Amino acid sequence: MSTFAQPHFAAPCPATIKVPKSFGWLASLVITLPMLLLTGVLLFGGLEAFRNPDLLRLGSLLTVWLGLNMVFFAMMQTGKTNVFRSTLFVIIAISFVLTFIPNLIETRGNIGLTQTDFIDGKTPFCHMVIPMVLIPAAFTKTIIFPGSLLTGYASIGSMLVLWLAASLTLGRGWCSWVCFFGGMDEGCSHLLKMPVMKTIDPRWTYLPLAILLVIVLASAATLSPTYCEWLCPFKAVTEFESVTNVRTLVQTVLFVSLFVGLVVVLPILTRKRTQCALFCPMGAFQSWTNKLNIHEIRVNREYCSDCGRCVSKCPTLSITKESVARGCALSSCTKCGLCVDECPRKAASFHVKWTCAFISPRLARVLFLYPAFLFMSAIGGSMMVGALVRILRLIATGSMF
C-alpha cells in the first residue's frame, strides 16, 4: 500500500493520459531547424565572421554550432534531457576555465587582482553576487560591486539584464542550464558510479538560506561583496585578490578549501551537487524565481508507484517523499530533467503552470527546452568556441596564448 497521500489538483484533468514519448527522426529534425537558425545568430552574430575569417576561429564556430544542434536533436529524438544537458553543462564549465584564466593572464599578466584593478572597475561582474547587489541597492541606492556599470566585459548592467531574462524564463533552471560554475560540481558528482555517502540530512538544505541572509545583511552593512571576499569557492578557479598580507592569505586558503570540499570532494562522495544544493546563496536566491516562472516539474500520481527513484536520484535534493505526494518538486528544483528521464513509469514530466496537469507533456518539455537551450548556447557557446580555439592553438603552436 502506498504511504503517500494523493494530491489534490485545483482543476480536473482527463482520466486517460498518454505517456510521453520521444519524437521521430523527421519531427525531431523539424523541431531542430529553428534552433539551427537561432544558435547560428547567437554564435556568428551576422556575416562578419565570414568576410575576413580567422580560419581557426571560424572552424571552431562551425564545430560548436553543429555540436550544439546535434545535442538538441538528440534531446528531441531520444526523449532524454539530462544526459545530454549534463554532458554539455560540464563541457561548458571546463570551457569557462580554459577561456577565462588565459584571458586574464593575457590582459593582466596573472589572475590576481590588485587594488588598482578594483578602483578602475576591471573586475568582471559575476552572477554569484547578484543577491548582494540587488538587495543592498534597494535600501542604500549604492552598487557595491567594483566593476563597470555599462561598459567592458561582463558589465553590471548587461549581466543583470541577462539574469533577469533567464530567471523570468527558466526560474531556478538558471542553476542547471546557465550557471557555468554549476558544471564543475556536476562533473565531479559523476566520477563515481555509486555514492560513498548515501544519505544527507535534509536540514542541510536550509544552510544556503542562512548564508544568503548573512551575506546580504553583511554586504548592506559594510557596502562590500561579502561572499566574494570570503566564501566563494569559485574564486579558486577565477580571480582573487593577490596575496599580500595575512588577510588575503586567509581569504585564499578559504577559497581553495571550499572549492576542494564543496565542488570536488563532496560531489564525488555523494553523487550530488553539494555546492549548489547545500551552500550556494545564489541558488537559494534563485529558488524564489521558480514562483514567477511558468515551467515546473510535476508528478502524475496516476502513474507514480512511489518507488522513490526520483527522490534518491535528484542531484540537488529538490524532490522529497512529501513533495512527490503533492505531485511536484520543491521550489529549489533546477529543472535538470533527471527525474523525468529516470522515472520508470514516466510519472514525472515537465509541465506548464496554469494549464491542465499532464496534458501533452512532450509539448511542455519542448516549450521549456527551447529557451533553456538557447540560454545555454548563448552563455556557453562562446566559451566552447574560445576553449576550442585555445586547444587547437596549443596543438599547433605549443602555446594557448
C-alpha positions as CSV (number, residue, x, y, z in Angstrom):
1,M,0.0,0.0,0.0
2,S,1.3,3.5,-0.8
3,T,2.4,5.6,2.1
4,F,1.9,8.8,0.1
5,A,-1.3,10.8,0.1
6,Q,-3.0,11.5,-3.2
7,P,-2.6,15.2,-4.1
8,H,-5.5,17.5,-4.8
9,F,-5.4,19.5,-8.1
10,A,-7.5,22.6,-8.4
11,A,-8.5,21.8,-12.0
12,P,-9.8,18.4,-13.1
13,C,-7.8,16.6,-15.8
14,P,-8.6,13.8,-18.1
15,A,-8.5,10.4,-16.6
16,T,-6.8,8.9,-19.6
17,I,-3.3,10.3,-20.0
18,K,-0.8,9.2,-22.6
19,V,2.8,8.5,-21.5
20,P,5.1,11.0,-23.2
21,K,7.3,9.5,-25.9
22,S,10.2,10.8,-27.9
23,F,9.8,12.4,-31.3
24,G,10.6,10.5,-34.6
25,W,13.5,11.5,-36.8
26,L,11.6,13.7,-39.1
27,A,9.7,15.5,-36.3
28,S,13.0,15.9,-34.4
29,L,14.6,17.5,-37.4
30,V,11.7,19.9,-38.0
31,I,11.9,21.0,-34.3
32,T,15.7,21.4,-34.6
33,L,15.7,23.6,-37.7
34,P,14.6,26.8,-35.9
35,M,17.3,26.1,-33.3
36,L,19.9,25.8,-36.0
37,L,18.9,29.3,-37.1
38,L,18.7,30.8,-33.6
39,T,22.0,29.4,-32.4
40,G,23.6,30.5,-35.6
41,V,22.6,34.1,-35.0
42,L,23.8,33.9,-31.4
43,L,27.2,32.4,-32.3
44,F,28.1,34.1,-35.6
45,G,26.4,37.4,-35.0
46,G,25.8,38.0,-38.7
47,L,28.1,37.7,-41.7
48,E,31.1,39.5,-40.3
49,A,32.7,36.2,-39.3
50,F,32.8,35.1,-42.9
51,R,34.0,38.3,-44.6
52,N,37.5,38.4,-43.1
53,P,37.6,35.0,-41.5
54,D,40.1,33.8,-38.9
55,L,40.1,30.2,-40.1
56,L,40.9,28.8,-36.7
57,R,38.0,30.7,-35.1
58,L,35.6,30.1,-37.9
59,G,36.3,26.4,-37.8
60,S,35.7,26.4,-34.1
61,L,32.5,28.3,-34.5
62,L,31.2,25.9,-37.1
63,T,32.2,22.9,-34.9
64,V,30.5,24.2,-31.8
65,W,27.4,25.3,-33.7
66,L,27.0,21.9,-35.3
67,G,27.7,20.2,-32.0
68,L,25.1,22.2,-30.1
69,N,22.4,21.4,-32.6
70,M,23.3,17.7,-32.7
71,V,22.8,17.7,-28.9
72,F,19.4,19.4,-29.3
73,F,18.4,17.0,-32.0
74,A,19.4,14.1,-29.8
75,M,17.2,15.5,-26.9
76,M,14.2,15.6,-29.2
77,Q,14.8,12.2,-30.9
78,T,15.6,10.2,-27.7
79,G,13.2,12.0,-25.4
80,K,16.1,12.2,-22.9
81,T,17.0,15.6,-21.3
82,N,19.5,15.3,-18.5
83,V,22.2,13.0,-20.0
84,F,22.7,15.5,-22.9
85,R,22.3,18.6,-20.8
86,S,24.7,17.3,-18.1
87,T,27.4,16.5,-20.6
88,L,27.1,19.9,-22.3
89,F,26.9,21.6,-18.9
90,V,30.2,20.0,-17.8
91,I,31.9,20.9,-21.1
92,I,30.8,24.5,-20.7
93,A,32.3,24.6,-17.2
94,I,35.6,23.3,-18.5
95,S,35.5,25.7,-21.4
96,F,35.0,28.6,-19.0
97,V,38.2,27.8,-17.1
98,L,40.1,27.3,-20.4
99,T,39.0,30.7,-21.6
100,F,38.7,32.9,-18.5
101,I,42.0,32.2,-16.9
102,P,44.1,32.5,-20.1
103,N,42.2,35.7,-20.9
104,L,43.2,37.2,-17.5
105,I,46.8,36.2,-18.0
106,E,46.8,37.8,-21.4
107,T,45.2,41.1,-20.3
108,R,46.7,41.4,-16.8
109,G,49.6,39.1,-16.6
110,N,48.1,37.0,-13.8
111,I,44.8,36.0,-12.2
112,G,45.4,38.0,-9.0
113,L,43.5,41.3,-8.5
114,T,45.2,44.4,-7.2
115,Q,43.6,47.5,-5.6
116,T,44.2,49.4,-8.8
117,D,42.0,46.8,-10.7
118,F,39.2,47.3,-8.2
119,I,39.4,51.1,-8.4
120,D,39.5,51.0,-12.2
121,G,36.4,48.8,-12.3
122,K,38.3,46.0,-14.1
123,T,36.5,43.2,-12.2
124,P,34.0,41.3,-14.4
125,F,30.6,41.2,-12.8
126,C,29.8,37.7,-11.5
127,H,26.2,36.5,-11.2
128,M,27.0,35.0,-7.8
129,V,27.0,38.4,-6.2
130,I,23.5,39.4,-7.6
131,P,21.8,38.9,-4.2
132,M,24.4,41.1,-2.6
133,V,23.9,43.8,-5.2
134,L,20.2,43.9,-5.6
135,I,19.0,43.8,-2.0
136,P,21.5,46.3,-0.6
137,A,21.0,48.6,-3.6
138,A,17.2,48.7,-2.9
139,F,18.0,50.2,0.6
140,T,21.2,52.1,0.1
141,K,20.9,53.0,-3.6
142,T,24.5,52.0,-3.9
143,I,26.1,49.4,-6.2
144,I,28.7,47.7,-4.1
145,F,30.4,45.6,-6.7
146,P,33.7,47.2,-8.0
147,G,33.0,46.7,-11.7
148,S,31.9,48.7,-14.8
149,L,28.3,49.6,-14.8
150,L,27.6,49.6,-18.5
151,T,30.9,49.1,-20.5
152,G,33.5,46.4,-20.8
153,Y,33.5,42.6,-20.4
154,A,30.6,41.3,-18.2
155,S,29.4,44.8,-17.1
156,I,27.0,45.0,-14.2
157,G,24.1,46.3,-16.4
158,S,24.4,43.6,-19.1
159,M,24.7,40.7,-16.5
160,L,21.7,42.0,-14.6
161,V,19.6,42.1,-17.7
162,L,20.8,38.6,-18.7
163,W,20.0,37.3,-15.2
164,L,16.5,38.8,-15.2
165,A,15.6,37.4,-18.6
166,A,16.9,34.0,-17.7
167,S,15.2,34.0,-14.3
168,L,11.8,35.0,-15.7
169,T,12.1,32.4,-18.5
170,L,13.7,29.5,-16.6
171,G,13.3,30.2,-12.8
172,R,15.9,28.2,-10.9
173,G,16.6,26.4,-14.2
174,W,19.3,29.0,-14.3
175,C,21.4,26.7,-12.0
176,S,21.3,23.7,-14.4
177,W,21.3,25.5,-17.8
178,V,23.0,28.8,-17.4
179,C,25.4,28.9,-14.4
180,F,28.7,27.7,-15.8
181,F,30.1,27.2,-12.3
182,G,27.4,24.5,-11.7
183,G,29.0,22.2,-14.3
184,M,32.0,21.9,-12.0
185,D,30.4,20.2,-9.1
186,E,28.1,18.3,-11.5
187,G,31.1,16.9,-13.3
188,C,32.7,15.8,-10.1
189,S,29.4,14.2,-9.0
190,H,29.6,11.8,-11.9
191,L,33.1,10.5,-11.2
192,L,31.9,7.5,-9.1
193,K,29.2,5.1,-10.1
194,M,27.9,4.7,-6.6
195,P,27.9,7.2,-3.7
196,V,30.1,6.6,-0.8
197,M,27.9,8.9,1.4
198,K,24.4,7.6,0.7
199,T,22.4,9.9,2.9
200,I,22.4,13.6,3.5
201,D,20.4,15.2,6.3
202,P,17.7,17.3,4.6
203,R,18.2,20.0,7.2
204,W,21.4,20.9,5.4
205,T,19.3,22.3,2.5
206,Y,18.4,25.3,4.8
207,L,22.1,26.3,5.0
208,P,22.1,28.3,1.7
209,L,19.2,30.3,3.0
210,A,21.1,31.1,6.2
211,I,24.2,32.1,4.2
212,L,22.1,34.2,1.9
213,L,20.6,36.1,4.9
214,V,24.1,36.6,6.5
215,I,25.8,37.9,3.3
216,V,23.0,40.2,2.4
217,L,23.0,41.8,5.8
218,A,26.8,41.9,5.9
219,S,27.0,43.4,2.4
220,A,24.4,46.0,3.2
221,A,26.2,46.9,6.4
222,T,29.8,47.1,5.0
223,L,28.9,48.1,1.4
224,S,31.2,45.3,0.2
225,P,30.6,42.0,-1.6
226,T,31.0,39.7,1.5
227,Y,30.5,36.4,-0.3
228,C,33.1,37.3,-2.9
229,E,35.6,38.4,-0.3
230,W,35.4,35.4,2.0
231,L,33.2,32.5,0.9
232,C,33.1,31.9,-2.9
233,P,34.6,28.5,-3.8
234,F,35.0,29.5,-7.4
235,K,37.5,32.2,-6.6
236,A,39.9,29.3,-6.7
237,V,39.4,28.9,-10.4
238,T,38.7,32.5,-11.5
239,E,40.3,35.6,-9.9
240,F,41.0,36.7,-6.3
241,E,42.9,39.4,-4.6
242,S,46.7,38.9,-4.8
243,V,48.2,37.5,-1.6
244,T,50.0,40.5,0.0
245,N,49.1,40.2,3.7
246,V,47.6,37.9,6.3
247,R,44.0,38.8,5.4
248,T,44.4,37.9,1.7
249,L,46.3,34.7,2.7
250,V,43.3,33.7,4.9
251,Q,40.9,34.5,2.0
252,T,42.9,32.4,-0.4
253,V,43.0,29.4,1.9
254,L,39.2,29.7,2.4
255,F,38.6,29.8,-1.3
256,V,40.7,26.8,-2.1
257,S,39.4,24.8,0.8
258,L,35.8,25.5,-0.1
259,F,36.4,24.6,-3.7
260,V,38.1,21.3,-2.9
261,G,35.5,20.4,-0.3
262,L,32.2,21.5,-1.9
263,V,32.9,21.4,-5.6
264,V,35.2,18.3,-5.8
265,V,35.3,16.0,-2.7
266,L,31.7,16.1,-1.5
267,P,30.1,15.8,-5.0
268,I,32.4,12.7,-5.7
269,L,31.4,11.1,-2.4
270,T,27.7,11.8,-2.5
271,R,27.0,12.0,-6.3
272,K,25.1,15.2,-5.5
273,R,25.7,18.8,-6.5
274,T,26.6,19.7,-2.9
275,Q,27.9,23.3,-3.6
276,C,24.6,24.1,-5.4
277,A,22.3,22.3,-3.0
278,L,23.9,22.9,0.3
279,F,25.9,26.1,0.2
280,C,25.3,28.5,-2.7
281,P,23.3,31.6,-1.7
282,M,22.7,32.5,-5.3
283,G,20.9,29.2,-5.7
284,A,18.8,29.9,-2.6
285,F,18.0,33.4,-4.1
286,Q,17.0,31.8,-7.4
287,S,14.5,29.5,-5.7
288,W,12.0,32.3,-5.4
289,T,12.1,32.8,-9.2
290,N,10.6,29.4,-9.6
291,K,7.4,31.0,-8.2
292,L,7.4,33.5,-11.1
293,N,8.4,31.1,-13.8
294,I,5.7,29.1,-15.8
295,H,7.7,25.9,-16.1
296,E,7.8,23.2,-13.4
297,I,8.2,19.5,-12.8
298,R,5.1,17.6,-11.9
299,V,4.5,14.0,-10.8
300,N,1.4,12.2,-12.2
301,R,0.0,10.3,-9.2
302,E,-1.9,8.1,-11.5
303,Y,1.3,6.6,-12.8
304,C,3.6,7.1,-9.8
305,S,4.4,3.8,-7.9
306,D,6.2,5.6,-5.1
307,C,9.4,3.8,-5.9
308,G,11.4,6.7,-4.6
309,R,13.8,6.7,-7.6
310,C,13.3,10.4,-8.3
311,V,14.0,11.2,-4.6
312,S,17.2,9.3,-4.5
313,K,18.5,10.5,-7.9
314,C,17.8,14.2,-7.6
315,P,21.2,15.9,-7.6
316,T,20.0,19.0,-5.7
317,L,17.8,17.3,-3.1
318,S,14.8,19.0,-4.7
319,I,12.4,16.1,-4.5
320,T,11.2,14.5,-1.3
321,K,8.6,11.9,-0.4
322,E,6.3,14.7,0.7
323,S,6.7,16.7,-2.5
324,V,6.0,13.5,-4.6
325,A,2.9,13.0,-2.6
326,R,1.8,16.6,-3.6
327,G,2.7,15.8,-7.2
328,C,5.5,18.3,-7.6
329,A,9.2,19.2,-6.9
330,L,10.3,21.7,-4.3
331,S,11.0,25.3,-5.1
332,S,14.7,24.6,-5.2
333,C,14.2,22.4,-8.4
334,T,16.7,23.3,-11.1
335,K,14.7,21.6,-13.9
336,C,17.7,19.4,-14.9
337,G,15.3,16.7,-16.2
338,L,17.0,13.8,-14.4
339,C,13.8,12.8,-12.6
340,V,11.9,12.9,-15.8
341,D,14.5,10.7,-17.5
342,E,14.8,8.2,-14.6
343,C,11.2,7.7,-13.7
344,P,10.4,4.1,-14.8
345,R,6.7,4.8,-15.2
346,K,7.1,8.2,-16.8
347,A,5.1,9.8,-14.0
348,A,7.5,12.8,-13.7
349,S,7.2,15.3,-16.5
350,F,7.8,18.9,-17.5
351,H,4.6,21.0,-17.1
352,V,3.4,24.5,-17.9
353,K,1.7,26.2,-14.9
354,W,-1.9,27.1,-15.1
355,T,-2.6,24.5,-17.8
356,C,-4.4,21.3,-17.1
357,A,-1.9,18.9,-15.4
358,F,-0.1,16.4,-17.7
359,I,-1.8,17.4,-21.0
360,S,0.9,17.0,-23.7
361,P,4.0,16.7,-21.6
362,R,6.0,16.4,-24.8
363,L,4.9,19.9,-25.8
364,A,5.6,21.2,-22.3
365,R,9.1,19.8,-22.5
366,V,9.8,21.4,-25.8
367,L,8.4,24.8,-24.6
368,F,10.9,24.6,-21.8
369,L,13.8,23.2,-23.7
370,Y,13.8,25.9,-26.4
371,P,14.5,28.9,-24.1
372,A,16.7,26.7,-21.8
373,F,18.9,25.5,-24.6
374,L,19.1,29.0,-26.2
375,F,20.3,30.5,-22.9
376,M,22.8,27.6,-22.5
377,S,24.0,28.2,-26.1
378,A,24.2,32.0,-25.6
379,I,26.3,31.7,-22.4
380,G,28.2,28.5,-23.1
381,G,28.6,28.6,-26.8
382,S,31.2,31.4,-26.9
383,M,33.1,29.8,-24.1
384,M,33.2,26.5,-26.0
385,V,34.4,28.3,-29.1
386,G,37.1,30.1,-27.1
387,A,38.3,26.9,-25.4
388,L,38.4,25.1,-28.7
389,V,40.5,27.9,-30.3
390,R,43.0,27.7,-27.4
391,I,43.2,23.9,-27.5
392,L,43.8,24.0,-31.3
393,R,46.3,26.7,-30.9
394,L,48.1,24.7,-28.2
395,I,48.3,21.7,-30.5
396,A,49.5,23.8,-33.5
397,T,52.0,26.1,-31.7
398,G,52.6,24.6,-28.3
399,S,51.0,27.6,-26.5
400,M,47.4,28.6,-25.7
401,F,48.3,32.3,-25.7
